[in-house]
Amino acid sequence: MKLHPQLISYVAETVVADLVKEKKISVADDRMIIGLIENLIEDEMEIEADLDDEVRDVLSEHYEAMRSA
């Protein structure tokens, strides 16, 4: 699933704001932390997309066998 960059930023900003509000973290530069979280989200989304591609390939390879079963 591909998320729009603005949505990723919104999620990262919300996570940081909530953690600061709940006094779970204290940050001097929230933009740096937000950027790190954005990168983590993007990395995880890329891993998910790669996994989806692998699953699609395996299903394609075995499609006929599954269809006739």
C-alpha positions as CSV (number, residue, x, y, z in Angstrom):
1,M,0.0,0.0,0.0
2,K,1.4,3.4,-1.0
3,L,0.7,6.3,1.3
4,H,0.8,9.9,0.2
5,P,3.9,11.7,1.5
6,Q,1.6,14.3,3.3
7,L,-0.2,11.5,5.1
8,I,3.2,10.0,6.2
9,S,4.2,13.4,7.5
10,Y,0.9,13.9,9.3
11,V,1.2,10.5,11.0
12,A,4.8,11.2,12.1
13,E,3.9,14.6,13.4
14,T,1.0,13.2,15.3
15,V,3.1,10.4,16.9
16,V,5.7,12.9,18.0
17,A,3.1,15.4,19.3
18,D,1.3,12.7,21.3
19,L,4.5,11.3,22.8
20,V,5.6,14.8,23.8
21,K,2.2,15.6,25.2
22,E,2.1,12.4,27.3
23,K,5.7,13.2,28.4
24,K,7.0,9.9,27.0
25,I,9.7,11.8,25.2
26,S,11.4,15.1,25.4
27,V,12.9,16.6,22.2
28,A,14.9,19.7,21.4
29,D,14.3,19.4,17.7
30,D,11.0,17.7,16.9
31,R,11.6,18.1,13.1
32,M,14.6,15.7,13.3
33,I,12.5,13.1,15.2
34,I,9.6,13.5,12.7
35,G,12.0,13.0,9.8
36,L,13.3,9.8,11.4
37,I,9.8,8.5,11.9
38,E,8.8,9.4,8.3
39,N,11.8,7.4,7.1
40,L,10.9,4.5,9.2
41,I,7.3,4.5,7.9
42,E,8.6,4.8,4.3
43,D,11.0,1.9,4.9
44,E,8.3,-0.3,6.3
45,M,6.0,0.6,3.4
46,E,8.7,-0.4,0.9
47,I,9.2,-3.7,2.8
48,E,5.5,-4.3,2.6
49,A,5.4,-3.6,-1.1
50,D,8.3,-6.0,-1.8
51,L,6.5,-8.7,0.2
52,D,3.3,-8.1,-1.8
53,D,5.3,-8.5,-5.0
54,E,6.7,-11.8,-3.8
55,V,3.3,-13.1,-2.7
56,R,1.9,-12.0,-6.1
57,D,4.7,-13.9,-7.9
58,V,4.2,-17.1,-5.8
59,L,0.4,-17.0,-6.4
60,S,0.9,-16.5,-10.1
61,E,3.2,-19.5,-10.2
62,H,0.7,-21.7,-8.5
63,Y,-2.5,-20.2,-9.9
64,E,-3.5,-23.1,-12.1
65,A,-2.9,-25.7,-9.4
66,M,-5.0,-23.7,-7.0
67,R,-7.8,-23.1,-9.5
68,S,-8.2,-26.7,-10.4
69,A,-8.1,-27.9,-6.8
